[in-house]
Amino acid sequence: MWLLVMLFLAIFSTAAWYMWSRGDEYRMDVLALISWGTVIMVFADHLMGYIEEGEFMEMSLDALVLGLTMAATALLIWLAVLLIRDPKGKIRKITVPRA
């Protein structure tokens, strides 16, 4: 199930990057690369599980929660990259009051 969740995120982020990459100020390429890298790793894990145990994909609530956790982690990493880059300059405008 986590393969399907990450595959959905990878396809969505790639489509968003392709459609809305005017200057790529929101770094959708980073989210797409994180997502596709995770999909490749999860696919390899599922393939090894199939070779060893005969089951390719686990359909359970735990697998769904793991997939959603992985997707949330990918989105948090992308958000951190976006906040550090600060494409609209909003964070740089915040000034710290001096004592």
Phi and psi in degrees as GROMACS dihedral restraints (atoms count N, CA, C in turn):
[ dihedral_restraints ]
;  ai    aj    ak    al  type     phi  dphi    fc
    3     4     5     6     1   -69.2    20    10
    4     5     6     7     1   -26.5    20    10
    6     7     8     9     1   -63.6    20    10
    7     8     9    10     1   -42.0    20    10
    9    10    11    12     1   -66.6    20    10
   10    11    12    13     1   -40.9    20    10
   12    13    14    15     1   -62.8    20    10
   13    14    15    16     1   -47.0    20    10
   15    16    17    18     1   -70.0    20    10
   16    17    18    19     1   -32.9    20    10
   18    19    20    21     1   -65.0    20    10
   19    20    21    22     1   -41.2    20    10
   21    22    23    24     1   -61.4    20    10
   22    23    24    25     1   -44.8    20    10
   24    25    26    27     1   -63.1    20    10
   25    26    27    28     1   -40.6    20    10
   27    28    29    30     1   -65.0    20    10
   28    29    30    31     1   -44.0    20    10
   30    31    32    33     1   -66.0    20    10
   31    32    33    34     1   -44.2    20    10
   33    34    35    36     1   -63.4    20    10
   34    35    36    37     1   -45.0    20    10
   36    37    38    39     1   -68.5    20    10
   37    38    39    40     1   -34.3    20    10
   39    40    41    42     1   -68.2    20    10
   40    41    42    43     1   -42.4    20    10
   42    43    44    45     1   -64.1    20    10
   43    44    45    46     1   -40.9    20    10
   45    46    47    48     1   -65.0    20    10
   46    47    48    49     1   -41.0    20    10
   48    49    50    51     1   -64.1    20    10
   49    50    51    52     1   -41.0    20    10
   51    52    53    54     1   -69.5    20    10
   52    53    54    55     1   -39.3    20    10
   54    55    56    57     1   -81.6    20    10
   55    56    57    58     1   -36.5    20    10
   57    58    59    60     1  -119.4    20    10
   58    59    60    61     1    37.2    20    10
   60    61    62    63     1   -97.8    20    10
   61    62    63    64     1    46.1    20    10
   63    64    65    66     1   -71.5    20    10
   64    65    66    67     1    98.1    20    10
   66    67    68    69     1    76.4    20    10
   67    68    69    70     1    -9.7    20    10
   69    70    71    72     1    52.5    20    10
   70    71    72    73     1    46.6    20    10
   72    73    74    75     1   -70.8    20    10
   73    74    75    76     1   -20.4    20    10
   75    76    77    78     1   -98.4    20    10
   76    77    78    79     1     6.5    20    10
   78    79    80    81     1    50.8    20    10
   79    80    81    82     1    47.4    20    10
   81    82    83    84     1   -64.9    20    10
   82    83    84    85     1   -22.2    20    10
   84    85    86    87     1   -63.7    20    10
   85    86    87    88     1   -34.9    20    10
   87    88    89    90     1   -65.1    20    10
   88    89    90    91     1   -45.4    20    10
   90    91    92    93     1   -63.8    20    10
   91    92    93    94     1   -40.2    20    10
   93    94    95    96     1   -65.0    20    10
   94    95    96    97     1   -42.8    20    10
   96    97    98    99     1   -66.2    20    10
   97    98    99   100     1   -41.3    20    10
   99   100   101   102     1   -60.7    20    10
  100   101   102   103     1   -45.3    20    10
  102   103   104   105     1   -64.8    20    10
  103   104   105   106     1   -47.4    20    10
  105   106   107   108     1   -67.9    20    10
  106   107   108   109     1   -35.8    20    10
  108   109   110   111     1   -61.9    20    10
  109   110   111   112     1   -41.0    20    10
  111   112   113   114     1   -66.7    20    10
  112   113   114   115     1   -40.2    20    10
  114   115   116   117     1   -61.5    20    10
  115   116   117   118     1   -41.8    20    10
  117   118   119   120     1   -63.9    20    10
  118   119   120   121     1   -44.1    20    10
  120   121   122   123     1   -65.1    20    10
  121   122   123   124     1   -42.0    20    10
  123   124   125   126     1   -67.9    20    10
  124   125   126   127     1   -37.7    20    10
  126   127   128   129     1   -62.5    20    10
  127   128   129   130     1   -42.5    20    10
  129   130   131   132     1   -62.9    20    10
  130   131   132   133     1   -39.5    20    10
  132   133   134   135     1   -63.6    20    10
  133   134   135   136     1   -44.1    20    10
  135   136   137   138     1   -65.9    20    10
  136   137   138   139     1   -37.3    20    10
  138   139   140   141     1   -64.8    20    10
  139   140   141   142     1   -42.6    20    10
  141   142   143   144     1   -65.9    20    10
  142   143   144   145     1   -38.4    20    10
  144   145   146   147     1   -62.9    20    10
  145   146   147   148     1   -36.6    20    10
  147   148   149   150     1   -68.4    20    10
  148   149   150   151     1   -41.5    20    10
  150   151   152   153     1   -65.8    20    10
  151   152   153   154     1   -41.2    20    10
  153   154   155   156     1   -82.4    20    10
  154   155   156   157     1   -39.5    20    10
  156   157   158   159     1  -117.1    20    10
  157   158   159   160     1   -14.8    20    10
  159   160   161   162     1    87.5    20    10
  160   161   162   163     1     5.7    20    10
  162   163   164   165     1  -118.4    20    10
  163   164   165   166     1   122.1    20    10
  165   166   167   168     1   -84.8    20    10
  166   167   168   169     1   -44.5    20    10
  168   169   170   171     1  -133.4    20    10
  169   170   171   172     1   132.3    20    10
  171   172   173   174     1   -93.7    20    10
  172   173   174   175     1   124.8    20    10
  174   175   176   177     1  -109.0    20    10
  175   176   177   178     1    92.0    20    10
  177   178   179   180     1  -145.6    20    10
  178   179   180   181     1   169.9    20    10
  180   181   182   183     1   -66.2    20    10
  181   182   183   184     1   -38.0    20    10
  183   184   185   186     1   -61.5    20    10
  184   185   186   187     1   -41.2    20    10
  186   187   188   189     1   -66.5    20    10
  187   188   189   190     1   -37.3    20    10
  189   190   191   192     1   -66.4    20    10
  190   191   192   193     1   -43.5    20    10
  192   193   194   195     1   -63.3    20    10
  193   194   195   196     1   -40.5    20    10
  195   196   197   198     1   -61.9    20    10
  196   197   198   199     1   -43.4    20    10
  198   199   200   201     1   -63.3    20    10
  199   200   201   202     1   -42.4    20    10
  201   202   203   204     1   -67.4    20    10
  202   203   204   205     1   -35.7    20    10
  204   205   206   207     1   -66.0    20    10
  205   206   207   208     1   -41.0    20    10
  207   208   209   210     1   -65.3    20    10
  208   209   210   211     1   -40.5    20    10
  210   211   212   213     1   -65.7    20    10
  211   212   213   214     1   -41.1    20    10
  213   214   215   216     1   -64.4    20    10
  214   215   216   217     1   -38.6    20    10
  216   217   218   219     1   -65.0    20    10
  217   218   219   220     1   -42.3    20    10
  219   220   221   222     1   -61.8    20    10
  220   221   222   223     1   -41.9    20    10
  222   223   224   225     1   -67.0    20    10
  223   224   225   226     1   -36.8    20    10
  225   226   227   228     1   -66.8    20    10
  226   227   228   229     1   -39.4    20    10
  228   229   230   231     1   -64.7    20    10
  229   230   231   232     1   -42.4    20    10
  231   232   233   234     1   -63.3    20    10
  232   233   234   235     1   -40.3    20    10
  234   235   236   237     1   -64.6    20    10
  235   236   237   238     1   -38.9    20    10
  237   238   239   240     1   -62.9    20    10
  238   239   240   241     1   -42.8    20    10
  240   241   242   243     1   -61.8    20    10
  241   242   243   244     1   -42.1    20    10
  243   244   245   246     1   -65.1    20    10
  244   245   246   247     1   -42.3    20    10
  246   247   248   249     1   -69.0    20    10
  247   248   249   250     1   -36.3    20    10
  249   250   251   252     1   -67.9    20    10
  250   251   252   253     1   -40.1    20    10
  252   253   254   255     1   -71.8    20    10
  253   254   255   256     1   -35.2    20    10
  255   256   257   258     1    50.0    20    10
  256   257   258   259     1    69.4    20    10
  258   259   260   261     1   -65.2    20    10
  259   260   261   262     1   -28.4    20    10
  261   262   263   264     1   -98.1    20    10
  262   263   264   265     1    -2.5    20    10
  264   265   266   267     1    72.7    20    10
  265   266   267   268     1    19.7    20    10
  267   268   269   270     1   -75.0    20    10
  268   269   270   271     1   -34.2    20    10
  270   271   272   273     1   -74.3    20    10
  271   272   273   274     1   -35.5    20    10
  273   274   275   276     1   -66.9    20    10
  274   275   276   277     1   -24.0    20    10
  276   277   278   279     1   -76.1    20    10
  277   278   279   280     1   -20.6    20    10
  279   280   281   282     1   -72.3    20    10
  280   281   282   283     1   123.5    20    10
  282   283   284   285     1  -108.1    20    10
  283   284   285   286     1   146.1    20    10
  285   286   287   288     1   -90.9    20    10
  286   287   288   289     1   125.2    20    10
  288   289   290   291     1   -67.7    20    10
  289   290   291   292     1   139.4    20    10
  291   292   293   294     1   -91.2    20    10
  292   293   294   295     1   145.6    20    10
